Amino acid sequence: MTKGKVYLVGAGPGDPKLITIYGLECIQKSDVILYDRLVNKQLLDHAKAGAELIFCGKEPGNHELIQEKIHELLVEKALEGKTVTRLKGGDPCVFGRVGEEAEVLAENHIKFEIVPGITSGIAAPAYAGITVTHRDYSSSFAIVTGHGRAEKQEDHLNWNALAQGIDTIAFYMGVGNLNYICKKLIENGKSANTPVAVIQWGTTDKQKTLTGTLNTIEKLASQEGMKHPSIIIVGEVVKLREKIKWFEELQLNIEKQKEENYVNYQ
């Protein structure tokens, strides 16, 4: 039997309209779609009739399918001659383990393509009115995993380089580790008054944004119940939000229009 092909696709940050045209085409032509927890389920409506949809999302403490099982499924379905889309939230190359999946496919001589997507570390702040670079505030930007802790021997970050050398830092998967992140940045020379934003469910109608400083954001986030999935943005660019927070204004206008339509209908 002729081997199938696998498309490793970034679904974008949450808003289904933010997937690429090519990513959507991969969904439409696939026989099998393996999709993650943070993929907007509306994208699955574009799957062809009869396509097999397999949920393989993972979250802390609740792994539906371990990574090795995902590897096995990709190989198994491709060896059956099927066209497979592995659909991941954001960009598959940013903390998406796509490199490991691509390696397994290559080792099994299965053809594949990596289809980039818009990563949440750029899109979520953009929807919150924060551009990760700005001529006046930031000429450097880093994407960092935020869940590592020293006591678990999982902290491999160069905190001094981040604190001293990067203008804007986007921490992924770090909202539960916010106290440690702020502590390490301050210890390594970042001002305690550096602006910070926490953006939950970025680019969706559930988006919630909270701002503070390295000194205050952990307490504020705890009070507001900020949970995963959230992106943490550290840097002076957070100041832009008060001037250009376009998405909240758009959402308010939509709600206002709905209320007016309801009153008129009555």
Contacts in CASP RR format, 6 or more apart in sequence:
PFRMAT RR
TARGET T0000
AUTHOR 0000-0000-0000
METHOD contacts of the structure
MODEL  1
MTKGKVYLVGAGPGDPKLITIYGLECIQKSDVILYDRLVNKQLLDHAKAG
AELIFCGKEPGNHELIQEKIHELLVEKALEGKTVTRLKGGDPCVFGRVGE
EAEVLAENHIKFEIVPGITSGIAAPAYAGITVTHRDYSSSFAIVTGHGRA
EKQEDHLNWNALAQGIDTIAFYMGVGNLNYICKKLIENGKSANTPVAVIQ
WGTTDKQKTLTGTLNTIEKLASQEGMKHPSIIIVGEVVKLREKIKWFEEL
QLNIEKQKEENYVNYQ
1 79 0 8 1.000
1 80 0 8 1.000
1 81 0 8 1.000
2 81 0 8 1.000
3 78 0 8 1.000
3 79 0 8 1.000
3 81 0 8 1.000
3 109 0 8 1.000
3 110 0 8 1.000
3 111 0 8 1.000
4 78 0 8 1.000
4 79 0 8 1.000
4 80 0 8 1.000
4 81 0 8 1.000
4 82 0 8 1.000
4 83 0 8 1.000
4 84 0 8 1.000
4 110 0 8 1.000
4 111 0 8 1.000
5 78 0 8 1.000
5 83 0 8 1.000
5 84 0 8 1.000
5 110 0 8 1.000
5 111 0 8 1.000
5 112 0 8 1.000
5 113 0 8 1.000
6 74 0 8 1.000
6 78 0 8 1.000
6 84 0 8 1.000
6 85 0 8 1.000
6 86 0 8 1.000
6 105 0 8 1.000
6 110 0 8 1.000
6 111 0 8 1.000
6 112 0 8 1.000
6 113 0 8 1.000
7 23 0 8 1.000
7 26 0 8 1.000
7 30 0 8 1.000
7 83 0 8 1.000
7 84 0 8 1.000
7 85 0 8 1.000
7 86 0 8 1.000
7 112 0 8 1.000
7 113 0 8 1.000
7 115 0 8 1.000
8 86 0 8 1.000
8 88 0 8 1.000
8 92 0 8 1.000
8 98 0 8 1.000
8 101 0 8 1.000
8 102 0 8 1.000
8 112 0 8 1.000
8 113 0 8 1.000
8 114 0 8 1.000
8 115 0 8 1.000
9 23 0 8 1.000
9 26 0 8 1.000
9 27 0 8 1.000
9 85 0 8 1.000
9 86 0 8 1.000
9 87 0 8 1.000
9 88 0 8 1.000
9 92 0 8 1.000
9 115 0 8 1.000
9 117 0 8 1.000
10 19 0 8 1.000
10 20 0 8 1.000
10 23 0 8 1.000
10 87 0 8 1.000
10 88 0 8 1.000
10 89 0 8 1.000
10 90 0 8 1.000
10 91 0 8 1.000
10 92 0 8 1.000
10 115 0 8 1.000
10 116 0 8 1.000
10 117 0 8 1.000
11 19 0 8 1.000
11 23 0 8 1.000
11 35 0 8 1.000
11 36 0 8 1.000
11 38 0 8 1.000
11 39 0 8 1.000
11 40 0 8 1.000
11 43 0 8 1.000
11 87 0 8 1.000
11 88 0 8 1.000
11 89 0 8 1.000
11 90 0 8 1.000
11 117 0 8 1.000
12 18 0 8 1.000
12 19 0 8 1.000
12 89 0 8 1.000
12 90 0 8 1.000
12 91 0 8 1.000
12 117 0 8 1.000
12 118 0 8 1.000
12 119 0 8 1.000
12 120 0 8 1.000
12 123 0 8 1.000
13 89 0 8 1.000
13 90 0 8 1.000
13 118 0 8 1.000
13 119 0 8 1.000
13 120 0 8 1.000
13 121 0 8 1.000
13 123 0 8 1.000
13 124 0 8 1.000
13 202 0 8 1.000
13 203 0 8 1.000
14 38 0 8 1.000
14 40 0 8 1.000
14 89 0 8 1.000
14 90 0 8 1.000
14 120 0 8 1.000
14 123 0 8 1.000
14 201 0 8 1.000
14 202 0 8 1.000
14 203 0 8 1.000
14 204 0 8 1.000
15 40 0 8 1.000
15 123 0 8 1.000
15 127 0 8 1.000
15 203 0 8 1.000
15 204 0 8 1.000
16 40 0 8 1.000
16 42 0 8 1.000
16 43 0 8 1.000
18 118 0 8 1.000
18 123 0 8 1.000
18 203 0 8 1.000
19 43 0 8 1.000
19 117 0 8 1.000
20 115 0 8 1.000
20 116 0 8 1.000
20 117 0 8 1.000
20 118 0 8 1.000
22 115 0 8 1.000
23 85 0 8 1.000
23 115 0 8 1.000
23 117 0 8 1.000
24 43 0 8 1.000
24 46 0 8 1.000
26 85 0 8 1.000
26 115 0 8 1.000
27 33 0 8 1.000
27 43 0 8 1.000
27 44 0 8 1.000
27 46 0 8 1.000
27 47 0 8 1.000
27 85 0 8 1.000
27 87 0 8 1.000
28 46 0 8 1.000
28 47 0 8 1.000
28 48 0 8 1.000
29 48 0 8 1.000
29 83 0 8 1.000
30 47 0 8 1.000
30 48 0 8 1.000
30 51 0 8 1.000
30 82 0 8 1.000
30 83 0 8 1.000
30 84 0 8 1.000
30 85 0 8 1.000
31 51 0 8 1.000
31 52 0 8 1.000
31 77 0 8 1.000
31 82 0 8 1.000
31 83 0 8 1.000
31 84 0 8 1.000
32 51 0 8 1.000
32 52 0 8 1.000
32 54 0 8 1.000
32 77 0 8 1.000
32 82 0 8 1.000
32 83 0 8 1.000
32 84 0 8 1.000
32 85 0 8 1.000
33 44 0 8 1.000
33 47 0 8 1.000
33 51 0 8 1.000
33 52 0 8 1.000
33 53 0 8 1.000
33 54 0 8 1.000
33 84 0 8 1.000
33 85 0 8 1.000
33 87 0 8 1.000
34 54 0 8 1.000
34 56 0 8 1.000
34 70 0 8 1.000
34 73 0 8 1.000
34 74 0 8 1.000
34 84 0 8 1.000
34 85 0 8 1.000
34 86 0 8 1.000
34 87 0 8 1.000
35 43 0 8 1.000
35 44 0 8 1.000
35 53 0 8 1.000
35 54 0 8 1.000
35 55 0 8 1.000
35 56 0 8 1.000
35 57 0 8 1.000
35 87 0 8 1.000
36 56 0 8 1.000
36 57 0 8 1.000
36 58 0 8 1.000
36 87 0 8 1.000
36 88 0 8 1.000
36 89 0 8 1.000
37 55 0 8 1.000
37 57 0 8 1.000
37 58 0 8 1.000
37 59 0 8 1.000
37 64 0 8 1.000
38 89 0 8 1.000
38 90 0 8 1.000
38 229 0 8 1.000
39 87 0 8 1.000
39 88 0 8 1.000
39 89 0 8 1.000
40 204 0 8 1.000
43 87 0 8 1.000
44 53 0 8 1.000
47 53 0 8 1.000
52 77 0 8 1.000
54 73 0 8 1.000
55 64 0 8 1.000
56 64 0 8 1.000
56 65 0 8 1.000
56 69 0 8 1.000
56 70 0 8 1.000
56 73 0 8 1.000
57 63 0 8 1.000
57 64 0 8 1.000
57 65 0 8 1.000
58 64 0 8 1.000
58 65 0 8 1.000
58 66 0 8 1.000
58 67 0 8 1.000
59 228 0 8 1.000
60 228 0 8 1.000
65 73 0 8 1.000
67 97 0 8 1.000
67 100 0 8 1.000
70 86 0 8 1.000
70 101 0 8 1.000
71 100 0 8 1.000
71 101 0 8 1.000
71 104 0 8 1.000
74 84 0 8 1.000
74 86 0 8 1.000
74 101 0 8 1.000
74 104 0 8 1.000
74 105 0 8 1.000
74 110 0 8 1.000
75 104 0 8 1.000
75 105 0 8 1.000
75 108 0 8 1.000
75 110 0 8 1.000
77 84 0 8 1.000
78 84 0 8 1.000
78 105 0 8 1.000
78 108 0 8 1.000
78 110 0 8 1.000
79 108 0 8 1.000
79 110 0 8 1.000
86 92 0 8 1.000
86 98 0 8 1.000
86 101 0 8 1.000
88 96 0 8 1.000
88 98 0 8 1.000
89 96 0 8 1.000
89 120 0 8 1.000
90 117 0 8 1.000
90 118 0 8 1.000
90 119 0 8 1.000
90 120 0 8 1.000
90 123 0 8 1.000
91 116 0 8 1.000
91 117 0 8 1.000
91 118 0 8 1.000
91 119 0 8 1.000
92 98 0 8 1.000
92 114 0 8 1.000
92 115 0 8 1.000
92 116 0 8 1.000
92 117 0 8 1.000
93 99 0 8 1.000
93 114 0 8 1.000
93 116 0 8 1.000
94 119 0 8 1.000
94 121 0 8 1.000
94 143 0 8 1.000
94 172 0 8 1.000
95 145 0 8 1.000
95 172 0 8 1.000
95 173 0 8 1.000
98 114 0 8 1.000
102 112 0 8 1.000
102 114 0 8 1.000
105 111 0 8 1.000
105 112 0 8 1.000
106 112 0 8 1.000
119 143 0 8 1.000
120 172 0 8 1.000
120 202 0 8 1.000
120 203 0 8 1.000
120 229 0 8 1.000
120 231 0 8 1.000
121 132 0 8 1.000
121 143 0 8 1.000
121 170 0 8 1.000
121 172 0 8 1.000
121 231 0 8 1.000
121 233 0 8 1.000
122 132 0 8 1.000
122 170 0 8 1.000
123 202 0 8 1.000
123 203 0 8 1.000
124 199 0 8 1.000
124 202 0 8 1.000
124 203 0 8 1.000
124 207 0 8 1.000
124 231 0 8 1.000
125 131 0 8 1.000
125 132 0 8 1.000
125 170 0 8 1.000
125 197 0 8 1.000
125 199 0 8 1.000
125 231 0 8 1.000
125 233 0 8 1.000
125 237 0 8 1.000
126 132 0 8 1.000
127 199 0 8 1.000
127 202 0 8 1.000
127 203 0 8 1.000
127 207 0 8 1.000
127 247 0 8 1.000
128 197 0 8 1.000
128 199 0 8 1.000
128 202 0 8 1.000
128 207 0 8 1.000
128 209 0 8 1.000
128 233 0 8 1.000
128 241 0 8 1.000
128 245 0 8 1.000
128 247 0 8 1.000
129 240 0 8 1.000
129 241 0 8 1.000
129 244 0 8 1.000
129 245 0 8 1.000
129 246 0 8 1.000
129 247 0 8 1.000
130 197 0 8 1.000
130 233 0 8 1.000
130 237 0 8 1.000
130 238 0 8 1.000
130 240 0 8 1.000
130 241 0 8 1.000
131 237 0 8 1.000
131 240 0 8 1.000
131 244 0 8 1.000
132 138 0 8 1.000
132 141 0 8 1.000
132 168 0 8 1.000
132 170 0 8 1.000
132 233 0 8 1.000
132 237 0 8 1.000
133 139 0 8 1.000
133 140 0 8 1.000
133 141 0 8 1.000
133 167 0 8 1.000
133 168 0 8 1.000
133 237 0 8 1.000
134 237 0 8 1.000
134 240 0 8 1.000
137 167 0 8 1.000
137 168 0 8 1.000
137 235 0 8 1.000
137 236 0 8 1.000
137 237 0 8 1.000
137 239 0 8 1.000
137 240 0 8 1.000
138 167 0 8 1.000
138 168 0 8 1.000
138 235 0 8 1.000
138 236 0 8 1.000
138 237 0 8 1.000
139 167 0 8 1.000
140 165 0 8 1.000
140 166 0 8 1.000
140 167 0 8 1.000
140 168 0 8 1.000
141 166 0 8 1.000
141 167 0 8 1.000
141 168 0 8 1.000
141 169 0 8 1.000
141 170 0 8 1.000
142 162 0 8 1.000
142 166 0 8 1.000
142 168 0 8 1.000
142 169 0 8 1.000
142 170 0 8 1.000
143 170 0 8 1.000
143 172 0 8 1.000
144 157 0 8 1.000
144 162 0 8 1.000
144 169 0 8 1.000
144 170 0 8 1.000
144 171 0 8 1.000
144 172 0 8 1.000
145 157 0 8 1.000
145 171 0 8 1.000
145 172 0 8 1.000
145 173 0 8 1.000
145 174 0 8 1.000
146 157 0 8 1.000
146 171 0 8 1.000
146 172 0 8 1.000
146 173 0 8 1.000
146 174 0 8 1.000
146 177 0 8 1.000
146 181 0 8 1.000
146 232 0 8 1.000
147 154 0 8 1.000
147 173 0 8 1.000
147 174 0 8 1.000
147 176 0 8 1.000
147 177 0 8 1.000
148 154 0 8 1.000
148 155 0 8 1.000
148 156 0 8 1.000
148 157 0 8 1.000
148 177 0 8 1.000
148 180 0 8 1.000
149 155 0 8 1.000
149 177 0 8 1.000
149 180 0 8 1.000
150 180 0 8 1.000
155 184 0 8 1.000
157 184 0 8 1.000
159 184 0 8 1.000
159 185 0 8 1.000
159 187 0 8 1.000
159 188 0 8 1.000
160 188 0 8 1.000
160 189 0 8 1.000
162 169 0 8 1.000
162 185 0 8 1.000
162 188 0 8 1.000
163 184 0 8 1.000
163 185 0 8 1.000
163 186 0 8 1.000
163 188 0 8 1.000
163 189 0 8 1.000
163 190 0 8 1.000
164 188 0 8 1.000
164 189 0 8 1.000
164 190 0 8 1.000
167 235 0 8 1.000
167 236 0 8 1.000
167 237 0 8 1.000
168 233 0 8 1.000
168 234 0 8 1.000
168 235 0 8 1.000
168 236 0 8 1.000
168 237 0 8 1.000
169 185 0 8 1.000
169 233 0 8 1.000
169 234 0 8 1.000
169 235 0 8 1.000
170 231 0 8 1.000
170 232 0 8 1.000
170 233 0 8 1.000
171 181 0 8 1.000
171 231 0 8 1.000
171 232 0 8 1.000
171 233 0 8 1.000
171 234 0 8 1.000
172 231 0 8 1.000
173 228 0 8 1.000
174 181 0 8 1.000
174 228 0 8 1.000
174 230 0 8 1.000
174 232 0 8 1.000
175 198 0 8 1.000
175 200 0 8 1.000
175 221 0 8 1.000
175 226 0 8 1.000
175 227 0 8 1.000
175 228 0 8 1.000
175 230 0 8 1.000
175 232 0 8 1.000
176 228 0 8 1.000
178 198 0 8 1.000
178 217 0 8 1.000
178 218 0 8 1.000
178 221 0 8 1.000
178 232 0 8 1.000
179 218 0 8 1.000
181 232 0 8 1.000
181 234 0 8 1.000
182 196 0 8 1.000
182 214 0 8 1.000
182 215 0 8 1.000
182 217 0 8 1.000
182 218 0 8 1.000
185 194 0 8 1.000
185 214 0 8 1.000
185 234 0 8 1.000
186 192 0 8 1.000
186 214 0 8 1.000
186 215 0 8 1.000
190 214 0 8 1.000
190 234 0 8 1.000
191 214 0 8 1.000
192 213 0 8 1.000
192 214 0 8 1.000
192 215 0 8 1.000
193 213 0 8 1.000
193 214 0 8 1.000
193 215 0 8 1.000
194 213 0 8 1.000
194 214 0 8 1.000
194 234 0 8 1.000
194 235 0 8 1.000
194 236 0 8 1.000
195 211 0 8 1.000
195 212 0 8 1.000
195 213 0 8 1.000
195 234 0 8 1.000
195 235 0 8 1.000
195 236 0 8 1.000
195 237 0 8 1.000
195 238 0 8 1.000
195 239 0 8 1.000
196 211 0 8 1.000
196 212 0 8 1.000
196 213 0 8 1.000
196 214 0 8 1.000
196 217 0 8 1.000
196 232 0 8 1.000
196 233 0 8 1.000
196 234 0 8 1.000
196 235 0 8 1.000
196 238 0 8 1.000
197 209 0 8 1.000
197 210 0 8 1.000
197 211 0 8 1.000
197 212 0 8 1.000
197 232 0 8 1.000
197 233 0 8 1.000
197 238 0 8 1.000
197 241 0 8 1.000
198 209 0 8 1.000
198 210 0 8 1.000
198 211 0 8 1.000
198 217 0 8 1.000
198 221 0 8 1.000
198 226 0 8 1.000
198 230 0 8 1.000
198 231 0 8 1.000
198 232 0 8 1.000
198 233 0 8 1.000
199 207 0 8 1.000
199 208 0 8 1.000
199 209 0 8 1.000
199 210 0 8 1.000
199 230 0 8 1.000
199 231 0 8 1.000
199 232 0 8 1.000
199 233 0 8 1.000
200 206 0 8 1.000
200 207 0 8 1.000
200 208 0 8 1.000
200 209 0 8 1.000
200 210 0 8 1.000
200 226 0 8 1.000
200 227 0 8 1.000
200 229 0 8 1.000
200 230 0 8 1.000
201 207 0 8 1.000
201 208 0 8 1.000
201 229 0 8 1.000
201 230 0 8 1.000
202 229 0 8 1.000
202 231 0 8 1.000
203 247 0 8 1.000
205 251 0 8 1.000
207 247 0 8 1.000
207 251 0 8 1.000
208 224 0 8 1.000
208 226 0 8 1.000
209 241 0 8 1.000
209 245 0 8 1.000
209 248 0 8 1.000
210 217 0 8 1.000
210 220 0 8 1.000
210 221 0 8 1.000
210 224 0 8 1.000
210 226 0 8 1.000
211 217 0 8 1.000
211 238 0 8 1.000
211 241 0 8 1.000
212 220 0 8 1.000
212 238 0 8 1.000
214 234 0 8 1.000
217 232 0 8 1.000
END
